[in-house]
Amino acid sequence: MKALIIGAGQGKRLLPLTEVEPKALLEVGGKSLLEWQIESLVACGVEDIVVLAGFNLAAVEARLESFARRWPSASFRCVYNPFYGVADNLATCWMARHEMAGDFLLLNSDTLFSLPVLETLLASPPAPVSLAVDHKEKYDDDDMKVELQGSRLLDIGKKLPAERVQGESIGMLYFRGDGPRHFAAALEAAMRDPAALRQWYLSVIAALAPQVEIQAVTISGRDWCEIDYPVDLQTAKRMVASWRPKPDDNLAAAESS
């Protein structure tokens, strides 16, 4: 199993925190976002981890070297996008198209999630593309909203009209079977248009939806958050604090043993 983690941008909305440190290396609860993700990936048997990097590549590579020592059974490497400053993440995915020959996971590096989120996506019924989605009562302008017919994706984008919205993408996809081939081909086709440099990779998913089965996998009730602004870091810190055993839990475990 392979995972591609998209983390080429600087994360300017988090400045000055990301003036030197890439967003994926920001710490939440004593661990970087990237470390939280890799812990879950390795726990689920993912042994081939590729970070699509750009800003401060050297820092990301150094961190991956430390991960390789910690998890010797897994392999870690970077695919570098030298154009991260002028291109959005569609181009970053295109740079890694040679990594899409078999089944793989695709994750945004700024999505912090609990282990059950990943387990739910991996255990989902087979489909060329499976998209992890959450549901809530109200969606804001920054949410990557989805339109569904049952569990099948019809459309995805930030500007979907409210009456067509049935959920939001959390930034995690699973490509299986013919899915990787369709996605790589769609990336190639999209990059023929200069406008693709300013587009998100999920616009390619939207373009694929009419002809390729893209299944929404609901992860509602499981912990996750997206980190775009400093306030999101505070939300993330509270979330991971709730994952740690409470003193009473440790005492109960000791008494039972």
The 8 nearest C-alpha neighbors of each residue, nearest first, counted from 0:
[[1, 45, 46, 103, 47, 102, 2, 44],
 [0, 2, 47, 103, 48, 45, 104, 46],
 [1, 3, 104, 48, 103, 105, 49, 47],
 [2, 4, 49, 105, 50, 104, 48, 106],
 [3, 5, 50, 106, 108, 107, 51, 105],
 [6, 4, 51, 107, 108, 106, 50, 7],
 [7, 5, 108, 52, 51, 8, 4, 23],
 [6, 8, 53, 52, 54, 51, 83, 5],
 [9, 7, 10, 83, 54, 6, 53, 84],
 [8, 10, 54, 21, 11, 22, 17, 7],
 [9, 11, 12, 22, 8, 13, 17, 21],
 [12, 10, 13, 14, 9, 17, 18, 15],
 [11, 13, 10, 14, 228, 227, 229, 17],
 [12, 14, 11, 228, 16, 10, 229, 17],
 [15, 13, 16, 17, 11, 12, 18, 10],
 [14, 16, 18, 17, 13, 11, 19, 12],
 [17, 15, 14, 13, 18, 20, 19, 25],
 [18, 16, 20, 14, 19, 15, 21, 13],
 [17, 19, 15, 16, 14, 20, 9, 11],
 [20, 18, 17, 21, 55, 16, 15, 9],
 [19, 21, 17, 18, 24, 22, 25, 16],
 [22, 20, 23, 24, 9, 17, 54, 55],
 [21, 23, 24, 25, 10, 17, 9, 20],
 [22, 24, 32, 33, 21, 108, 25, 109],
 [25, 23, 31, 22, 21, 32, 33, 26],
 [26, 24, 31, 22, 23, 32, 27, 20],
 [27, 25, 31, 30, 29, 32, 24, 28],
 [26, 28, 30, 236, 29, 31, 32, 235],
 [27, 29, 236, 30, 239, 26, 240, 31],
 [28, 30, 27, 26, 31, 236, 25, 32],
 [31, 29, 26, 27, 28, 34, 35, 32],
 [30, 32, 26, 24, 34, 25, 33, 27],
 [31, 33, 35, 23, 34, 24, 25, 26],
 [32, 34, 36, 31, 23, 35, 24, 37],
 [35, 33, 31, 37, 36, 32, 30, 38],
 [34, 36, 32, 38, 33, 37, 31, 30],
 [37, 35, 33, 34, 39, 38, 40, 32],
 [36, 38, 40, 34, 39, 35, 41, 33],
 [39, 37, 35, 41, 36, 40, 34, 42],
 [38, 40, 42, 37, 36, 114, 41, 43],
 [39, 41, 37, 43, 45, 42, 38, 36],
 [40, 42, 45, 44, 43, 38, 39, 37],
 [41, 43, 39, 40, 44, 38, 45, 114],
 [44, 42, 40, 41, 45, 39, 118, 117],
 [43, 45, 41, 42, 46, 40, 0, 39],
 [44, 46, 0, 41, 40, 43, 1, 47],
 [45, 47, 73, 74, 44, 0, 41, 48],
 [48, 46, 1, 74, 73, 45, 2, 0],
 [49, 47, 2, 75, 1, 74, 3, 46],
 [48, 50, 3, 76, 77, 75, 2, 4],
 [49, 51, 4, 77, 52, 3, 5, 78],
 [52, 50, 78, 5, 6, 77, 7, 4],
 [53, 51, 7, 79, 6, 50, 78, 56],
 [52, 54, 7, 80, 56, 83, 79, 81],
 [53, 55, 9, 56, 7, 8, 21, 52],
 [56, 54, 57, 58, 53, 21, 59, 19],
 [55, 57, 59, 53, 58, 54, 52, 60],
 [56, 58, 60, 55, 59, 61, 62, 54],
 [59, 57, 61, 60, 56, 55, 62, 20],
 [58, 60, 62, 56, 61, 57, 63, 55],
 [61, 59, 63, 57, 62, 58, 56, 64],
 [62, 60, 64, 58, 63, 59, 57, 65],
 [61, 63, 59, 65, 64, 60, 58, 66],
 [62, 64, 66, 60, 65, 61, 75, 67],
 [63, 65, 67, 61, 62, 66, 60, 68],
 [64, 66, 62, 68, 63, 67, 69, 61],
 [65, 67, 63, 69, 68, 64, 70, 62],
 [68, 66, 64, 70, 71, 65, 69, 63],
 [69, 67, 65, 66, 71, 70, 64, 63],
 [68, 70, 66, 67, 71, 65, 64, 72],
 [69, 71, 67, 72, 68, 73, 66, 41],
 [72, 70, 67, 73, 68, 69, 74, 66],
 [71, 73, 70, 46, 74, 67, 69, 41],
 [74, 72, 46, 71, 70, 47, 75, 67],
 [75, 73, 47, 46, 48, 67, 76, 72],
 [76, 74, 48, 49, 63, 47, 67, 73],
 [77, 75, 49, 50, 48, 74, 78, 63],
 [78, 76, 50, 49, 51, 79, 52, 60],
 [77, 79, 51, 52, 50, 95, 80, 49],
 [80, 78, 52, 53, 51, 77, 81, 56],
 [79, 81, 53, 82, 83, 91, 52, 94],
 [82, 80, 83, 53, 79, 84, 54, 52],
 [81, 83, 80, 84, 85, 86, 53, 91],
 [84, 82, 86, 53, 85, 81, 80, 8],
 [83, 85, 82, 86, 8, 81, 54, 9],
 [84, 86, 83, 82, 87, 196, 197, 81],
 [87, 85, 196, 83, 197, 82, 84, 90],
 [88, 86, 197, 89, 196, 198, 199, 90],
 [87, 89, 91, 90, 199, 200, 92, 86],
 [88, 90, 200, 199, 92, 91, 87, 198],
 [91, 89, 93, 88, 92, 196, 87, 86],
 [90, 92, 88, 94, 89, 93, 80, 51],
 [93, 91, 95, 89, 94, 90, 88, 96],
 [92, 94, 90, 96, 95, 91, 186, 89],
 [95, 93, 91, 92, 96, 90, 80, 78],
 [96, 94, 92, 93, 97, 98, 78, 91],
 [95, 97, 93, 98, 99, 183, 94, 92],
 [96, 98, 95, 99, 100, 94, 183, 93],
 [99, 97, 96, 95, 100, 101, 3, 49],
 [100, 98, 96, 97, 101, 179, 183, 103],
 [99, 101, 98, 179, 97, 180, 102, 96],
 [102, 100, 99, 103, 179, 175, 176, 98],
 [101, 103, 175, 174, 179, 176, 0, 1],
 [104, 102, 1, 174, 2, 173, 0, 101],
 [103, 105, 2, 173, 172, 3, 174, 1],
 [104, 106, 3, 172, 171, 2, 4, 173],
 [107, 105, 171, 4, 170, 5, 108, 3],
 [106, 108, 5, 170, 109, 110, 4, 171],
 [107, 109, 6, 5, 23, 110, 4, 106],
 [108, 110, 226, 107, 225, 23, 111, 32],
 [111, 109, 225, 108, 107, 224, 112, 226],
 [110, 112, 224, 223, 225, 109, 32, 36],
 [113, 111, 223, 222, 110, 116, 224, 114],
 [112, 114, 222, 115, 116, 223, 221, 111],
 [113, 115, 116, 39, 117, 118, 112, 42],
 [116, 114, 118, 117, 113, 119, 221, 222],
 [117, 115, 119, 114, 118, 113, 218, 221],
 [116, 118, 120, 119, 115, 114, 121, 39],
 [117, 119, 115, 121, 116, 120, 122, 114],
 [120, 118, 122, 116, 117, 121, 115, 123],
 [119, 121, 117, 123, 122, 118, 216, 131],
 [120, 122, 118, 119, 123, 117, 173, 43],
 [123, 121, 119, 120, 118, 124, 117, 125],
 [122, 124, 120, 121, 119, 125, 216, 129],
 [125, 123, 126, 122, 121, 129, 214, 120],
 [126, 124, 123, 127, 175, 129, 128, 176],
 [125, 127, 128, 129, 124, 175, 214, 212],
 [128, 126, 178, 175, 177, 176, 174, 212],
 [127, 129, 174, 213, 126, 178, 173, 214],
 [130, 128, 214, 173, 172, 213, 215, 126],
 [129, 131, 172, 215, 216, 214, 132, 171],
 [130, 132, 216, 171, 215, 217, 168, 169],
 [133, 131, 168, 217, 167, 169, 216, 218],
 [132, 134, 219, 167, 166, 218, 217, 168],
 [133, 135, 166, 219, 167, 132, 165, 136],
 [136, 134, 137, 166, 133, 138, 167, 219],
 [135, 137, 138, 134, 166, 165, 164, 139],
 [138, 136, 135, 139, 134, 161, 166, 164],
 [137, 139, 142, 140, 136, 135, 144, 167],
 [140, 138, 141, 142, 137, 157, 144, 143],
 [139, 141, 142, 157, 138, 158, 143, 144],
 [140, 142, 139, 157, 143, 138, 144, 158],
 [143, 141, 144, 139, 140, 157, 138, 167],
 [144, 142, 157, 156, 167, 168, 141, 145],
 [143, 145, 167, 156, 157, 142, 155, 166],
 [146, 144, 155, 166, 167, 164, 154, 165],
 [145, 147, 164, 154, 153, 165, 163, 152],
 [148, 146, 152, 153, 151, 149, 150, 165],
 [149, 147, 151, 150, 152, 153, 146, 165],
 [148, 150, 151, 147, 152, 215, 214, 146],
 [149, 151, 215, 214, 148, 147, 152, 216],
 [152, 150, 214, 148, 147, 149, 213, 215],
 [151, 153, 147, 213, 154, 214, 146, 215],
 [152, 154, 147, 146, 208, 151, 148, 209],
 [155, 153, 146, 205, 145, 152, 208, 156],
 [154, 156, 145, 205, 144, 146, 143, 201],
 [157, 155, 143, 144, 158, 159, 145, 154],
 [156, 158, 143, 144, 142, 159, 141, 140],
 [159, 157, 156, 160, 140, 144, 143, 155],
 [158, 160, 156, 157, 161, 144, 163, 164],
 [161, 159, 162, 163, 158, 164, 157, 144],
 [160, 162, 164, 163, 159, 138, 158, 165],
 [161, 163, 160, 164, 159, 165, 146, 145],
 [164, 162, 161, 160, 146, 165, 159, 145],
 [163, 165, 146, 161, 145, 162, 166, 144],
 [166, 164, 146, 145, 147, 163, 134, 167],
 [167, 165, 134, 145, 133, 144, 164, 132],
 [168, 166, 144, 145, 132, 143, 133, 142],
 [167, 169, 132, 143, 170, 131, 144, 133],
 [170, 168, 132, 171, 131, 167, 133, 110],
 [169, 171, 107, 168, 106, 110, 172, 131],
 [170, 172, 106, 131, 105, 169, 130, 107],
 [173, 171, 130, 105, 129, 104, 131, 106],
 [172, 174, 104, 129, 128, 103, 105, 175],
 [175, 173, 128, 178, 103, 102, 179, 127],
 [176, 174, 102, 127, 178, 177, 128, 179],
 [175, 177, 178, 127, 102, 179, 174, 101],
 [176, 178, 180, 127, 179, 175, 181, 174],
 [177, 179, 127, 174, 175, 181, 128, 176],
 [180, 178, 182, 181, 174, 99, 177, 183],
 [181, 179, 183, 177, 182, 178, 184, 100],
 [182, 180, 178, 184, 179, 183, 185, 177],
 [181, 183, 185, 179, 184, 180, 178, 186],
 [182, 184, 186, 180, 185, 181, 96, 179],
 [185, 183, 187, 181, 186, 182, 180, 188],
 [184, 186, 188, 182, 187, 183, 189, 181],
 [187, 185, 189, 183, 184, 188, 93, 182],
 [188, 186, 184, 185, 190, 189, 183, 191],
 [187, 189, 185, 186, 190, 191, 184, 192],
 [190, 188, 186, 191, 187, 192, 185, 195],
 [191, 189, 192, 187, 195, 188, 186, 193],
 [190, 192, 189, 188, 193, 187, 195, 194],
 [191, 193, 190, 194, 195, 189, 188, 196],
 [194, 192, 195, 196, 191, 190, 197, 189],
 [195, 193, 192, 196, 197, 198, 190, 189],
 [196, 194, 198, 197, 193, 190, 192, 189],
 [197, 195, 86, 194, 198, 87, 90, 193],
 [196, 198, 87, 195, 194, 86, 199, 89],
 [199, 197, 195, 196, 87, 89, 200, 202],
 [200, 198, 89, 88, 201, 202, 87, 197],
 [199, 201, 89, 202, 203, 88, 198, 92],
 [200, 202, 204, 203, 199, 205, 155, 156],
 [201, 203, 205, 200, 204, 199, 206, 198],
 [204, 202, 206, 201, 205, 200, 207, 185],
 [203, 205, 201, 207, 202, 206, 208, 200],
 [204, 206, 202, 154, 208, 203, 207, 155],
 [207, 205, 203, 204, 208, 202, 209, 185],
 [206, 208, 204, 205, 211, 209, 210, 203],
 [207, 209, 205, 211, 210, 206, 153, 213],
 [210, 208, 207, 211, 153, 206, 212, 205],
 [209, 211, 208, 207, 212, 206, 213, 181],
 [212, 210, 208, 207, 209, 213, 127, 181],
 [211, 213, 127, 214, 208, 126, 128, 210],
 [214, 212, 128, 152, 129, 151, 211, 208],
 [215, 213, 151, 129, 150, 152, 130, 128],
 [214, 216, 130, 150, 129, 131, 151, 132],
 [215, 217, 131, 130, 132, 214, 120, 218],
 [216, 218, 132, 219, 133, 131, 215, 134],
 [217, 219, 133, 221, 116, 132, 220, 216],
 [220, 218, 133, 221, 217, 134, 132, 222],
 [219, 221, 218, 222, 133, 217, 223, 134],
 [222, 220, 219, 218, 116, 223, 115, 113],
 [223, 221, 113, 112, 220, 224, 116, 238],
 [222, 224, 112, 111, 113, 221, 110, 225],
 [225, 223, 111, 110, 226, 112, 235, 222],
 [224, 226, 110, 109, 111, 227, 231, 223],
 [225, 227, 231, 109, 228, 232, 110, 224],
 [226, 228, 12, 225, 231, 13, 229, 10],
 [227, 229, 13, 231, 230, 12, 226, 232],
 [230, 228, 232, 231, 13, 233, 227, 226],
 [229, 231, 233, 232, 228, 234, 226, 227],
 [232, 230, 234, 226, 228, 229, 233, 235],
 [231, 233, 235, 229, 230, 234, 236, 226],
 [232, 234, 236, 230, 235, 231, 237, 229],
 [235, 233, 231, 237, 232, 236, 238, 230],
 [234, 236, 232, 238, 233, 237, 231, 239],
 [237, 235, 233, 238, 239, 234, 27, 28],
 [238, 236, 240, 234, 235, 239, 233, 241],
 [237, 239, 235, 241, 236, 240, 234, 242],
 [240, 238, 242, 241, 236, 237, 235, 28],
 [239, 241, 237, 242, 238, 243, 236, 28],
 [240, 242, 239, 238, 243, 237, 244, 245],
 [243, 241, 239, 240, 244, 238, 113, 245],
 [242, 244, 240, 241, 245, 239, 246, 238],
 [245, 243, 248, 242, 246, 249, 241, 247],
 [244, 246, 248, 247, 243, 249, 241, 242],
 [247, 245, 249, 248, 250, 244, 251, 243],
 [248, 246, 250, 245, 249, 251, 244, 252],
 [247, 249, 251, 245, 246, 250, 244, 252],
 [250, 248, 252, 246, 247, 251, 253, 245],
 [249, 251, 247, 253, 248, 252, 254, 246],
 [250, 252, 248, 254, 253, 249, 247, 255],
 [253, 251, 249, 255, 250, 254, 248, 256],
 [254, 252, 250, 256, 251, 255, 249, 248],
 [253, 255, 251, 252, 256, 250, 249, 248],
 [254, 256, 252, 253, 251, 250, 249, 248],
 [255, 253, 254, 252, 251, 250, 249, 248]]
